[in-house]
C-alpha cells in the first residue's frame, strides 16, 4: 500500500493516469486479502465495488467535481475527435472559440461546497447547454476508462466486473430529458452531475451493479419502471432507500427556496419542501425484486438521517418471509438449482486473511443478538 500512497500523493484529478494505476494496485491488494467475501454475480464474475460519486445533485448540493488541467486537455481532445473542427463546435454549442485550446469548462462557474457549479446562464458551460452535455458524456467515458484499467491490470486474479455507488437518489435508467415527472427529472440531472449517463455506462459491459442512497420518495410504480429500465440496460440496481428523512429546506433561508435552476422548471413549480417519511419498505422491496433488482435499505445512519421505523422492520421481516416461501416452492427450488454459482471457485485466489480473529467477531455478533432481544 506504500506504492498506492506514493502514487495518489501526486494525483491531480479523477482523469489522472496515476489514479487509475493506484486503483488497480489497491483493488489487487483488497481482493487478495478479503476476496473470499466478495459478491459473485450469477455468471460467476467477482464484483469490484467502489464509491465513486464525482458530483452531487440534491437539495443542498448541486455541483460536479473539480477538473484538473490534464482532464481539461483530454476533454478538448474528445471534443476535437467528435466535431473535427472548431467551427463545428461553435455552431453546435453557440460559441465563438478561436481554437480548441480556448475551451475551459470551469470558466464562469462558482464554487458550491468547494466544487464548480454550472448554473450561470452567461457561461458557455451552464446546466442546460450542449457544451455541458458533452462534458458530462466525457466525464462518464473517463469513469469507464478508470474501471477498464482496474480490470485489465488484474486479469491474473479474476475475470471481474464493477459495481459503483453514487450519491443523490440516482439511477442508471434511461430517462428522457423532457419528462414531466419531477422525480424522473431528478434522476436525469443526477446522472449528469455524477458523470453516470446510462447510455454511456453500458458501453464495454463492465458495470453490473449500481447502488445509491435513494433520497427521493419514489412511488412503487416508479421504482418498478426505473428498475426494469436499468436491468434492461444490463445494470442491476441495488439501492439503499432512506425511508424516514426530513431536511430543513422548508425553513432554511439558503436551500429549498428556488427549484427552477436545479430542475430547469418554470411557472408555479419553483418552490418545494423536501420531506419524505414513512415510505412503505415492503412495496419498494417488492417492486425492486419483481423487476430484477436487489432490495436494500439504509438501516440506521446517524450522519445521513436515514432510519427505519418499527413498522418498517416488520415489513422487512415480512418480505423475507414471503421471499423464502417463494424459494421453498418446487418452482423456487428449480430456479435455485438452475442458477447456482460456485462462488468459492471464483474467489479461490484470495488469501482470505482476516482482519480480526473470527472467534472474536463471532462473540461480538452473539453479544449484539443478545442485546436486541
VOGU-3710 file (C-alpha; in Angstrom, 3 decimals, decimal comma):
1> xxxxxxxxxx> 0,000/0,000/0,000  3,012/2,304/0,222  3,069/2,341/-3,586  -0,550/3,499/-3,632  0,221/6,293/-1,164  3,141/7,485/-3,284  1,046/7,457/-6,450  -2,006/9,208/-5,000  0,164/11,868/-3,392  0,730/13,310/-6,854
11> xxxxxxxxxx> -2,737/12,701/-8,313  -4,264/15,896/-9,689  -7,793/14,708/-10,539  -10,090/11,843/-11,486  -8,693/11,721/-15,034  -5,088/11,334/-13,881  -3,487/8,040/-15,098  -1,785/7,771/-11,689  -5,218/7,404/-10,078  -6,143/4,513/-12,377
21> xxxxxxxxxx> -2,820/2,828/-11,603  -3,275/3,327/-7,857  -6,828/1,975/-8,016  -5,597/-1,117/-9,850  -2,979/-1,825/-7,172  -5,424/-1,196/-4,341  -8,021/-3,467/-5,962  -5,476/-6,299/-6,178  -4,472/-5,831/-2,531  -8,040/-5,823/-1,274
31> xxxxxxxxxx> -9,010/-8,864/-3,333  -6,006/-10,870/-2,171  -6,829/-10,103/1,412  -10,627/-10,161/1,574  -11,753/-11,574/-1,790  -13,423/-14,588/-0,199  -16,159/-12,191/0,979  -16,719/-10,574/-2,421  -20,077/-10,514/-4,161  -20,194/-13,035/-7,018
41> xxxxxxxxxx> -22,577/-12,430/-9,901  -24,807/-15,110/-11,368  -22,359/-15,546/-14,240  -19,530/-16,290/-11,798  -17,760/-12,937/-12,129  -16,379/-11,377/-8,970  -17,683/-7,870/-8,376  -15,301/-4,999/-7,563  -17,320/-2,350/-5,745  -16,332/1,229/-5,017
51> xxxxxxxxxx> -17,833/4,556/-4,035  -17,298/6,921/-6,932  -19,692/9,826/-6,815  -17,901/12,513/-8,903  -20,621/15,019/-8,118  -23,910/15,595/-6,309  -27,360/16,676/-7,314  -29,795/17,015/-4,474  -31,493/19,647/-2,347  -28,401/21,012/-0,646
61> xxxxxxxxxx> -25,581/20,337/-3,140  -25,642/20,639/-6,930  -22,039/20,521/-8,113  -19,651/18,431/-10,178  -16,150/17,543/-9,004  -13,357/19,951/-9,969  -11,414/19,330/-13,198  -7,636/19,371/-13,364  -5,680/20,609/-16,388  -4,955/17,046/-17,518
71> xxxxxxxxxx> -8,696/16,337/-17,608  -9,447/19,550/-19,475  -6,879/18,716/-22,134  -8,299/15,225/-22,567  -11,761/16,744/-22,884  -10,517/19,077/-25,619  -9,187/16,053/-27,499  -12,564/14,348/-27,045  -14,341/17,403/-28,493  -11,870/17,599/-31,377
81> xxxxxxxxxx> -12,432/13,936/-32,232  -16,219/14,341/-32,086  -16,595/17,589/-34,043  -13,392/17,665/-36,118  -13,294/21,483/-36,444  -13,707/24,370/-34,008  -16,187/25,859/-36,487  -18,485/22,849/-35,998  -18,087/23,148/-32,216  -19,095/26,800/-32,293
91> xxxxxxxxxx> -22,123/26,011/-34,433  -23,395/23,247/-32,124  -22,545/24,980/-28,855  -23,456/28,509/-29,966  -19,975/29,763/-29,086  -17,136/31,650/-30,768  -13,951/29,886/-29,633  -10,854/30,720/-31,675  -9,434/27,223/-31,213  -9,794/24,078/-29,083
101> xxxxxxxxxx> -7,227/25,281/-26,547  -9,562/28,110/-25,571  -12,144/25,667/-24,193  -12,297/25,750/-20,370  -15,421/24,116/-18,872  -14,963/25,765/-15,481  -14,816/29,343/-16,796  -17,810/31,235/-15,451  -18,668/28,708/-12,726  -18,770/29,357/-8,989
111> xxxxxxxxxx> -17,879/27,051/-6,117  -20,508/25,069/-4,244  -19,064/23,071/-1,335  -15,625/23,548/-2,886  -16,542/22,290/-6,363  -17,793/24,051/-9,510  -21,483/24,737/-10,007  -22,668/25,265/-13,589  -25,767/27,432/-13,104  -24,545/30,716/-14,588
121> xxxxxxxxxx> -26,620/31,472/-17,712  -23,848/33,615/-19,194  -21,268/30,805/-19,059  -20,681/28,544/-22,080  -20,913/25,506/-19,830  -24,188/26,036/-17,996  -26,656/23,462/-16,705  -28,786/23,304/-19,849  -26,182/23,761/-22,593  -24,967/21,358/-25,281
131> xxxxxxxxxx> -21,427/22,100/-24,142  -22,082/20,780/-20,642  -23,881/17,761/-22,100  -20,692/16,888/-23,988  -18,645/17,420/-20,839  -20,878/15,027/-18,865  -20,638/12,441/-21,612  -16,855/12,649/-21,462  -16,907/12,501/-17,646  -18,814/9,225/-17,956
141> xxxxxxxxxx> -16,343/7,954/-20,577  -13,449/8,877/-18,304  -15,056/6,923/-15,462  -15,268/3,831/-17,654  -11,631/4,224/-18,632  -10,608/4,098/-14,986  -12,653/0,956/-14,363  -11,345/-0,725/-17,508  -7,787/-0,160/-16,310  -8,584/-1,699/-12,917
151> xxxxxxxxxx> -9,964/-4,856/-14,520  -7,292/-5,198/-17,208  -4,442/-4,903/-14,711  -5,942/-7,626/-12,514  -6,803/-10,302/-15,076  -4,415/-12,666/-13,335  -6,600/-12,534/-10,226  -10,154/-12,597/-11,528  -12,408/-12,008/-14,503  -14,222/-9,257/-12,715
161> xxxxxxxxxx> -16,965/-6,706/-13,163  -17,598/-3,360/-11,484  -20,235/-2,167/-9,069  -20,446/1,526/-8,249  -22,079/3,632/-5,577  -23,055/7,219/-6,267  -24,821/9,869/-4,191  -28,100/11,713/-4,563  -31,082/9,499/-5,419  -29,504/8,457/-8,717
171> xxxxxxxxxx> -30,487/5,554/-11,027  -28,857/4,060/-14,108  -32,119/4,090/-16,043  -32,711/5,869/-19,333  -34,910/8,871/-18,613  -35,945/11,373/-21,318  -34,681/14,883/-20,640  -38,152/16,340/-21,229  -40,040/14,072/-18,831  -42,740/15,865/-16,840
181> xxxxxxxxxx> -42,234/13,557/-13,848  -40,239/15,712/-11,413  -38,646/12,736/-9,651  -37,555/11,371/-13,027  -36,169/14,817/-13,807  -34,059/14,423/-10,690  -32,833/11,069/-11,999  -31,850/12,616/-15,326  -29,929/15,549/-13,867  -28,348/13,453/-11,126
191> xxxxxxxxxx> -26,910/11,157/-13,797  -25,393/14,204/-15,456  -23,945/15,614/-12,232  -22,232/12,419/-11,132  -20,970/11,558/-14,617  -23,000/8,354/-14,900  -25,069/8,672/-18,063  -26,617/5,187/-18,563  -26,318/5,089/-22,342  -22,572/5,637/-21,927
201> xxxxxxxxxx> -22,176/3,490/-18,802  -23,284/0,315/-20,577  -20,513/0,526/-23,169  -17,968/-2,228/-22,625  -20,329/-4,210/-20,409  -18,110/-3,894/-17,336  -20,568/-2,229/-14,930  -23,021/-4,732/-13,471  -24,320/-3,175/-10,242  -25,267/0,365/-9,264
211> xxxxxxxxxx> -26,070/1,497/-5,732  -27,118/4,842/-4,294  -28,602/6,328/-1,160  -32,050/6,855/-2,652  -33,097/10,087/-1,005  -36,122/10,666/-3,229  -39,602/9,364/-2,315  -40,137/7,321/-5,477  -43,527/5,631/-5,699  -43,568/1,813/-6,071
221> xxxxxxxxxx> -44,619/2,044/-9,732  -41,709/4,429/-10,358  -39,311/2,046/-8,605  -40,611/-0,772/-10,814  -40,175/1,276/-14,006  -36,693/2,529/-13,121  -35,591/-0,961/-12,052  -36,855/-2,583/-15,265  -35,139/0,097/-17,315  -31,828/-0,325/-15,512
231> xxxxxxxxxx> -31,902/-4,116/-15,775  -32,734/-3,902/-19,486  -29,534/-1,875/-19,933  -27,553/-4,579/-18,115  -27,007/-2,729/-14,842  -28,728/-4,157/-11,768  -29,965/-1,601/-9,172  -29,011/-2,312/-5,554  -30,147/0,877/-3,844  -30,213/1,736/-0,152
241> xxxxxxxxxx> -33,507/3,537/0,285  -33,910/6,109/3,051  -37,383/5,638/4,429  -37,555/8,381/7,047  -35,913/11,724/6,446  -36,645/15,382/6,962  -34,328/18,111/5,750  -34,720/21,721/6,801  -35,259/23,162/3,330  -38,699/24,395/4,340
251> xxxxxxxxxx> -37,230/26,888/6,816  -33,599/27,194/5,749  -33,177/30,578/4,012  -30,424/29,282/1,721  -31,804/25,967/0,418  -35,186/24,993/-0,930  -36,291/28,474/-1,912  -35,969/28,139/-5,675  -36,127/24,847/-7,559  -36,237/26,382/-11,031
261> xxxxxxxxxx> -32,463/26,303/-11,567  -31,946/22,807/-10,203  -34,668/21,181/-12,278  -35,000/23,601/-15,202  -38,589/24,410/-14,243  -40,752/27,441/-14,899  -44,097/28,740/-13,784  -45,619/27,741/-10,458  -43,457/24,680/-9,762  -40,443/26,599/-8,476
271> xxxxxxxxxx> -40,682/26,085/-4,716  -40,865/22,996/-2,560  -40,390/21,272/0,751  -38,128/18,229/0,993  -39,849/15,783/3,310  -40,082/12,057/2,782  -41,176/9,983/5,689  -42,706/6,568/6,352  -42,218/5,210/2,839  -43,514/1,661/2,653
281> xxxxxxxxxx> -40,477/-0,604/2,687  -42,304/-3,740/1,575  -43,812/-2,189/-1,572  -40,397/-0,748/-2,546  -38,683/-4,104/-1,965  -41,424/-5,931/-3,883  -41,183/-3,544/-6,853  -37,391/-3,909/-6,868  -37,222/-7,689/-6,582  -40,006/-8,458/-9,063
291> xxxxxxxxxx> -38,305/-6,321/-11,712  -34,817/-7,774/-11,392  -33,176/-5,535/-8,786  -31,631/-6,260/-5,382  -33,560/-4,646/-2,469  -31,684/-2,662/0,147  -32,364/-0,130/2,891  -30,397/2,419/4,877  -30,985/0,945/8,315  -29,542/3,444/10,812
301> xxxxxxxxxx> -27,251/6,173/9,558  -26,924/8,999/12,053  -24,868/11,121/9,654  -27,317/10,851/6,746  -30,523/10,980/8,808  -31,637/7,658/7,382  -33,580/5,292/9,652  -36,324/2,704/9,545  -39,225/2,591/11,955  -40,539/-0,350/13,937
311> xxxxxxxxxx> -43,264/-0,756/11,296  -40,673/-0,899/8,519  -38,685/-3,502/10,462  -41,814/-5,645/10,479  -42,239/-5,024/6,739  -38,666/-6,177/6,204  -39,263/-9,402/8,115  -42,492/-9,945/6,184  -40,669/-9,530/2,874  -38,008/-12,062/3,901
321> xxxxxxxxxx> -40,752/-14,481/4,923  -42,552/-14,155/1,581  -39,300/-14,479/-0,340  -38,456/-17,683/1,498  -41,920/-19,052/0,824  -41,372/-18,460/-2,898  -37,967/-20,164/-2,798  -39,434/-23,167/-0,981  -41,888/-23,934/-3,790  -40,970/-26,516/-6,460
331> xxxxxxxxxx> -40,543/-23,671/-8,942  -38,358/-21,777/-6,481  -36,116/-24,781/-5,809  -35,799/-25,439/-9,541  -34,795/-21,819/-10,082  -32,153/-22,038/-7,356  -30,703/-25,253/-8,760  -30,518/-23,752/-12,236  -28,846/-20,552/-11,035  -26,274/-21,866/-8,581
341> xxxxxxxxxx> -22,752/-20,495/-8,983  -19,663/-21,958/-7,351  -18,677/-18,734/-5,577  -15,759/-20,451/-3,852  -14,093/-21,209/-7,190  -14,476/-17,584/-8,254  -12,517/-16,242/-5,291  -10,045/-19,085/-4,798  -7,045/-16,799/-5,446  -7,885/-14,727/-2,402
351> xxxxxxxxxx> -5,727/-15,242/0,678  -8,835/-14,847/2,861  -6,824/-13,070/5,522  -8,944/-11,957/8,451  -8,522/-8,520/9,961  -9,821/-9,780/13,294  -9,884/-13,179/14,937  -13,040/-14,966/13,669  -13,886/-16,168/17,167  -13,760/-12,572/18,440
361> xxxxxxxxxx> -16,105/-11,417/15,663  -18,482/-14,314/16,362  -18,585/-13,384/20,058  -19,469/-9,788/19,198  -22,282/-10,940/16,911  -23,728/-13,120/19,638  -23,459/-10,219/22,077  -25,362/-7,953/19,692  -28,064/-10,582/19,213  -28,473/-10,901/22,971
371> xxx> -28,789/-7,139/23,393  -31,546/-6,943/20,752  -33,835/-9,413/22,492
//
